[in-house]
Amino acid sequence: MTKKYLKNHKEFILEKGFTIINSVFSDDEIVKITGLIQKADRSRNNFRKADDLFAVRQFLKEIPEIKNLVFNDTIKTIVKELFGEKYFAVKSIYFDKPETSNWPVAYHQDLMISVDNKVDISGFGPWTTKENQFAVQPPLPFLENIYTIRIHLDHTDENNGALKVIPGSHTKGIFRPESINWTTETERICSVEKGGIMVMKPLTLHGSNRTTNDKRRRVIHIEFSDMELPPELKWAEKLN
């Protein structure tokens, strides 16, 4: 992956709020990644199992041996060239929507960050607490600084719940999805090949439609920042 190639992707994500890069992981790498996930102890609190979803919160902490596979040389180069030299991982989730999963996700922005505790700090809020894990909406500059990488372990298109986005919506700050002006905005379905990634700004309005082809969709979601939080707070999952 050349610097010129990645520079084009960087310009695109800054303008549109997302980009898609295929052929980041080989079939062999995906087999190794999925093998480690299958071997993991699913009885732990951060593992959520239901008929229509399997998910792992704090994924990189829960399965630490997977880090070297997820952060292959290509991903390291992409983080450096697209985001910057000082970016680190701050949140990680694994989603597995099985073939029977058939629920849509309405348009939204990702507004919460994961932190180590709850403290009263000006500009931070609202808060949520779930199973002793804390999330808070930070001031806008933190959200504008974050990048998300979504690693696709299966081919995903409009038939099995690929993300749909409103290009350029990340430049408008925080706003309600119901205020979308469909006379001026367009929707883009983000098809990603198995082993490819979608890179996204969390303020980009995104959602997904119902699955219609009974195909599985497994995604590793990792958020990155290079900003330090106020001294009273720490990123819950900071990983260089």
PyMOL commands that set and color helices and strands:
alter all, ss='L'
color gray80, all
select helices_A, chain A and resi 3-16+27-39+59-62+64-70+73-83+140-145+169-172+177-179
alter helices_A, ss='H'
color red, helices_A
select strands_A, chain A and resi 18-21+47-50+53-57+88-97+105-108+113-115+127-130+133-136+147-152+163-165+188-189+197-200+206-208+217-225
alter strands_A, ss='S'
color yellow, strands_A
deselect
rebuild
show_as cartoon
